[in-house]
Amino acid sequence: MSFQAIKNYSLKTHTISNMRKREQLKEFTKLGKGDLQRLLKEKQENLRGFRFDLAGGKIKDISLIRETRKSVSRIKTLLNKK
């Protein structure tokens, strides 16, 4: 794979990630405070499960942990604003 191909792939995945982040943020802002708190609990439980699965060797895609952690942070930020 050439350097240009790697660079294009990196830019493409980065753009997809930004689009997903913006969509998620719009989705979260539409929710009320109670719904955000419920969603926060769900995401935290998922994160806890992912960590146990990672320690047990059951999970191979570590990016799920990162995305969930970032979602938790976004939700907490929105809750502090409301």
Secondary structure, DSSP 8 states (H G I E B T S, - for coil): --HHHHHHHHHHHHHHHHHHHHHHHHHHHHS-HHHHHHHHHHHHHHHHHHHHHHHHT----THHHHHHHHHHHHHHHHHHH-
